[in-house]
């Protein structure tokens, strides 16, 4: 990682695809037994059964989901559309309504030999609905969902086939109503619910969650999280149980919940954490730096892929037993802590190379477990990660997964910027974070290598204000909330493009960051925080006149 480059900006023209979408009127069957008759409709059992997927290309994943904690993933190939089917008993001459939530390019939902519908390429879950009427002697129907050839992985969740079950009505006893429906938590966009189980003469197969008269979720257990809600909005929830014959219980008690305001407020997270790289630039003793400056946190660079989606420092140093762990042990013994940075400008990166979001989440979890981490940073750069929207989504989905699996973990994304704020790909990253409900705690920009920028204080402030405006418009936050989700990661001394951030300028930037109560301040790197006036852009000094560890001392004064 001898290359000092930390961000570049490329503006590519993207082609949009226009397609016609089908829309169908839904005719619900006129029966008192109308209910979802599919089994495992939200894949909450953690297995596919009784769904069957072509080419063994279907799997159950924990992210991204529409509701609950599981969803279907179909790994479409060039020769297989990853069709997943379930056959159910139906009644003749009866109208059924089929619906489901899907995400991906050209996802289809339908009944074999009958009606179907599809969507183009939503970046978030989109609902598909279609109705069909069974034939005069029809007693079964095969429901399917699939993607399209070579269009990438699709996701499906909460699939519902509403209507009476088959079997001639031999089971006509409905389950009892769920009891004690309560809210167990809420954010600005979601509400978590739990309830007491229903009983049935044969057996309860699922629960349908309603807001008002609208069914929004189907789960197999006695808890659910309804997402995609609006901030500061009151919702009334009820739950109904159903059995295999399609009998539906009376509604539970109603519970009213008002979502949080303004995207959930600030993160409460403050971090002064300059970069320290053990594989480059004459790495200093971290305790020497801590004792001289008072800094407590370091951003440790870089965790890369050692092959097969396996994390290693710089792609070749093991997580345990090496210089990196020694440095971490020293930092913690001195009362500090670290946040690892995954990625960077070059090298074999986990975000680009791991085959799926779940695989990437597994790699991140290995590092979290190795060091009992409180925070992780994804440094998303270059064409393989930053300028690849699918990889952006993979990284954000993985961060959402590890955040859910590690309560209290803070997630940071770091990326390049223009002098006025995020570039196209920066804006896209923020938009995807919102649509995926990724829960990113800090969006950190790298305000340097602008391409001729000379006013490093003014350009940094302008870039950060541009980021603030984007966060406000995307998440609906106020100024204070937006600032509390922002980080700045500068470059001390000379940048690759000979921009000069002096100690005086960095002090101005730190003071501005404190006055606006942002979340994080970092710089590249402690290895370079040594004087060498006229030394140029090198790995072990700043290229300018300064005191040893002067930028680290300034950064240690960041309090947010």
N, C-alpha and C positions, 0 to 999 in steps of 0.2 A: 504494500500500500504506500509506496514511496511517492506516488503522484499526490500533489497537494489539492487537486481539484475536488471541490465539494458540491458544486451544482452547476448545471448548464441549462439553457433555455432554448427549446426548439418549438417552433410554432408550425404544426402540421395541419393541413386542410383535411378535414374528415368528411367523408361522403355519408349522407343520410339515406336511409332506405324507406321508401314509402310503400305501404301495402294497405289493402282493404281489410277491414276487420268485420267479422260477422256479428250480427246482433240478433237475438231471438227473444220473442215474447215468452214469458214463462207462464204456463198454465198449471197451477197446482192441482193435484187430484182432489176431487170432492169426496173425501173420506175422513172419518174421525181418527183413522189410524195413520194419517200421513206422518212420516218420520224418516230419518236417514236409515236405510236398510243395509248400507255397506258396513262391513266389518273392518276394524282398524283403519278408519277413515283419515285419521290424523297421524298415523304411523307412530302413535305414542307407546305402543308395545315394545318399540325398539327393534322389531323385526318386520320383514315384508309380509309374512303370512297374514291373510290368504292371497295377497297380491302375488302375481308371477310376472317376471320381467324378462324380455327377450335378451339372449346373449349374455345372461347373468350381469347385465349392465346397470341394474337397479341396486340401490343401497339406501339405508336409513341414516340420515345425518342430523346433527344437532344444530347446524347453522348453514345457511340462513333458513329460518322458519317463519311461517305466517302466524301460527298460534301454538300454544303448548311448548314442548321442548324438542320435538322431532319433526322431520319432513322427509319426503322422498327425493332422492337424487338420481337422475338418469344420465349416465355417461354416454352420450350419443357418439357414434363413430361415423366414419365415412360410409360404412355399409350397413349400419344398424341404427334405427331411430330410437332404440331403448324403450320400446313399448311395454308398459306395465298394465296388467289386466286383473280384473276380479269378476267372477261370475256369481250372480245372485239369483234367487228365486223371485219371480214377479207374478202378478196376476194378469190374465188376458184382458184385452180391451180396456186398458187402464193407462191414464196419462201420468208420467213421471217427470220430475224436474231434476236434472243433473247439474251440479255446480262444483266448482273447485277453485282454489287459489294457485296460480302458477307463476313461474318466473323463468325467463330465458328466451332464446330466439326461436320463434315459430313453435310454440307449444300447443298441442291439440288435446281436446277432451271430447269424448263421445261414446256412443254405444255401437258395438260391432254390428254392421249391416244396417245402421240407422243414422240418426242425426249426429252431427259433431259441430264443434266450434273451435276457434283458435285465436291466438294473439301473436303480434309481431315480435317485439323484443323489449318488454318492460324492464326497467332497471330495478324495479321493486315488484313485490307480489301484486298480481292483477287478477281479478275474479272473472272466471268464465262461467256462463250459464247457458244451458240448452234444454229444451223439453222434447219428449218423444212419447208416442202412444204404442203400447204393445199390440201384437196381432191377436186375432180371434182365438188362437190356440196356444199362444206363447206363454211359457212358464218359466223361462230363464232369460237373462240378459247379460252380455259380457261388456263391462264398462272398461274403457281404456283411457290412458293418458300417454302421450309420447312427444318427443321432440322432433327435430328434422335433421336429416343427414348432414354431418360435418358442421353443424351449427353450434356445437359446444354443449356442455352439461346444462340440463334443465332441472328445475325443482318444482315440486307439487306438494300441496298440503291441504288439509281440511276438505277433502272431497266428499260430497254429499249427494246421495240419490234419494230424493224425497218421494214417498209413496207407500202404499201398503205392501208388506212382504208377501211371499208366496205361501203355499201350504193350505189354502182354502179356509184360513181363519181358525185353525184348530186351537191356537193360543190367542185368546181374546182378553186376557187379564193384563192390565197396564201395571207398570212398576209404581211403587209409592213415590211421592214427591221428595226430592232432595231436601235436606233440612239444614238450618243454621248457615245459610249462605252469608259469608262475610268477606270483606276486603282485607287482604293481608299485606298490601303495599301498593304504591302508585308512583308514577313519574309524570312528566309533562305529556307523555305520549302512550302510557300503558297503565293498566290496572290489573293487579293480581288478585285472584279469588280462590276461596276454598269452601267446601260444603260437606255435609254429612251424606254418607252413601244411601242410595235407595235400595229397596228389596223388591224381589219379583219371584213369581212362582216357578219360572224357568231360569231366569238369570238376566241381569242388566248387562247390556253390551256397550253402552256409551252414554255420554251426557252432552246435551246441546246447550250452549250458552247464548243468551239473547241480550241485546240492548233494545229496550222497548219491545217491538214486535219483530225485530230483525234478528235472525240467527247469524251469529258472527264467528262461532267456533264450535268444533266438535272434538271431544277428548274422551279417552277411555278411563281416566282416573278421576279423583275428586278434587282436583285443583287445576287452574288454568291462568294464563296471562293473556289478556286481550291487548294487542298492540295497535299501532296506527291511529291512535286517538289524537284529538286536538287539545292544546294547552288550555287551562282555565275553563274547562267545559264540564258540565254536569252530565253524568250518564247513569241510567238505571238498569241494573242487571238482574236477570232471573236465569234459572237453570232447570231443564227438564231431563229426566232419564228416559231411556228407551230400551226395548228388548229386541231379540232377534226377529220376532214376528212383526216388528214395526209398531208395537203398542207404545204410546207415549204417556208419560206421567203428567199429572198436574204440575204447574210451575212451583218452584221453590218460593220462599219469601223473597221479596225484592230488596235490593240494597242499592242506595244511591251514593255515587262517588264523584267528586270533582277533581279533575286532574290538576297537577301542579302548574304554576304559571311560568312563562318565559323560558321553556326548555330546561327547567330543573335547577336554575341558579348556578352559582359558581362551583368550582371543583374543590375549593378549600385546599388546594395543592400549591405549594411554593417550593421552588428548587433552584439553587445556584449550583450548577454542575458542569464545570468546564470539561472538555474531552481530555482523556488520558489514553495513550496508545502504547501498549507494552511491546508491540512488534515493530517499532519504527522510531526514529528521531531521538536516540539516546534517552530512553524513558527515565525520568527522575524517580527518586524514592518518594512515594506518595506521602509518607509521614513527614519527610523533610518539608514538602510543600505545605502540608496541613499545619505544621508547627509554625511556619514562617508567615502564613496568610490567614489562618482561621477558617479556610474553606472546609466544608464537611462532606459534600457530595462530589463525585466524579461521574462523568459519562464515559464508560469504558468502551473503546472501539476495537475492532468490529467483529461481531459474530457473523460468520459466513457458513456456507455449505461445504462440508468436507467430502460430499458425495452421498447420494441416496437420501437427501433431505435430513442429514445429520449435522447438528450444529457444532462448530468448533471456532475458537478464536482465530481470526485471520484465515479460516478454512483449514488450518493445519495444526493448531495447538489445542490439546484436549481441554475439556472444561475443568477437569480436576487434576491437581498435582503439578501444574506448571507455573510459569511466571505470573500469569493472570490471576490465578487463585491466590498465589502468594501476596500479590498486590491487594486483592480484595480483603484478605485476612488482615493485612496491615492496616488498611483503611478502617475496617470495622473495629479493630483493637484500639484504634485512636479515637473512636466515637463517631466515625463517619459511616457512609454507605455509598453504594454505587447503583447506577442504572445502566444496563448494557445497551449498546446501540447495534441493531441488526441492519446490515446492508452497507450503505455508503455509495461512493461514486463507481467503484470498480470491484472486480472479483466475482466469484461464484456465489450468488445470493440465494438465500432460502426462499424469499418471496417469489423469485422468478423460477426457481428450480423445483420446489416442492409441487407435487402433482395436483394437490387440491387444498382448499382452505382447511379441511380437517387434518391433512398431513402437516401443513404449516403450523397449525395450532399445536399439534403434537411435538414438533421440533421446538417451538417456543416454550412449551411446558417443560421440556427437558432442562432448559436453562433456568426457568423459574424455580424448578425443584432443586437444581444443583446449588442455588445460592439463596433460596428463600427470599425471593425478590419482592420489593414493594412497588416497583415501577419498571416498565420496559419502553424502549424507544425504537421505532422503526424509521430509519433514515432512508427515505424513498427517493432515489435519484436515477438519472440516465434513462435510456430508451427501454431497457429491459424491465424496469419497474415503474418509474414515474410516468413515462410516456406510453404506458400500456394499461388501458382502462380495465382489462380483465384481471391483470395482476394487481392493480390497485384494489379491485373488489375482493380478490383473494386475501390480500393482506388485511383489509378492514374486517372481513368476515372472521379471519383467524383471531384478530385482536378482540372482536366481540366475544368469541368463544372462550378465550383464556380469561377475559375479564369476568365472564359469568362463572367460570370454574374456579376462580381465585378471588374470593370476596376481598375488597379493599385494594386490589391491584390497580395502579394508575397506568393508563396507556397514552403514549406520546407518538405523534407522527411528525417527522422533520422533512422539509422539502424546500426547494429553491423558490425564488420569487423575482419579480421585476421591481423596479423602483417605485411603482405605484400600487403594488399588491400582487396577489396570486396571478400566475399565468393561466392559460387555458387549462393545463393539466392540474394546476393547483386548485382552480375552481372546481374541476371535475372531481378531484379527490374529496373536497369538502362536500360536494353534492352527494357523492356516493356514501360518505359517512352518514349523512342525514337520512338518505333513503334506506340504508341498511340498518339504521338505528344502532350504529356501532358503539356509541357511548364513548367516543374519544375524549380524553380529559384535556389534552394540550395539543394544539396545532402550532408547531414551531417552524418559523421561516428562517432561511439562511440569507440575510441581506448583504451579500457581497458577490463578487464576480458578475456585476451588473453589465459589464461591457462598456467601460469608459466612465462609470460613475465616480465622481471625485468628492462630492459632499457626503461623506459616509454617515454623519449624524442625520442630516436632512433626509437622505435617501432611506435610511433605516426607519426613521419615524414615518415617512410617507408610505413605505411598504407595509409597516405594521398597521397603520390606519386603514390601508386598503384591505388587509386581512380582516380587521375588525368589521368593516362594512360588509364584507362577504359573509362572515359568520352571523351578523345580525340579520341579513336578508335571507339566509338559508335556514337558520334555526329559529328565527323570531325572537332572538335575545335582545335585551337592552344593552347599552354601552358597557355597564359594569360587568355583566355576565360574559359578554364577548371578550373583554380584556382578560377576564379570569381564566379563559381557555386559550390564551396566546403565549407562545414562547419565542424568544429571539436567540439565535445561535450565530454569533459573528465570527470574524477571522482576525486575530490580533496581528498588528503590524501590517506587512505587505501581503496582499492577496495574490492569487495567480495572475490577475490582470493589473498588478501594481497599484491597486487602490491601497491607501494608507489609513488604517485605523490606529490612531495614536492613543497613548494612555489617557490623554485629556478628552479625546472624542469618546473613548469607551466609558469614561466616567460620566460624560453627558448622557450617553445611551442608558447606562445603569440608573442614573437619577430619573430619567424620563420613565424607564420601566417601573421603578418604585412608585413614582407619582401616579401612574396609571394602573397600578396593582395587577400587573400581568403575572402569569404563573411560573415562568421559567426563564433563566438567563444562562447561556453557555457560550463557549467560544472554542475555536479550533486553533491551537490546542495547547495544553500545559507543556507538552514537549517543546513548543516553540516560544514559550514565555521566558525567553532569555535574550539579552542584547547581542546584536551583531550589526551595527550600523554599516550600511553598504554591502551587507552580506547577501542580499537578494532573497529570493523565495526558496527557503530551504527547510529541512525537516526539524532541525534542533535549535532554531532561533528565529526571531521575528523579522530580521532584516532592518531593524530600526534601532535607535537609541532608546533604552528603557532600563529600568531596574529589573533584576532577576525576580521572577514571579509577580511582577507588578500588575499584570492583567488579572491574575488569579486573585490577588488581594482586592482589586477593585470589584471583581465579581462576587467575592465573599460578602461584600456590603449590600448585595441584593437581598431584599426582604419581601418584595412583593407588596 
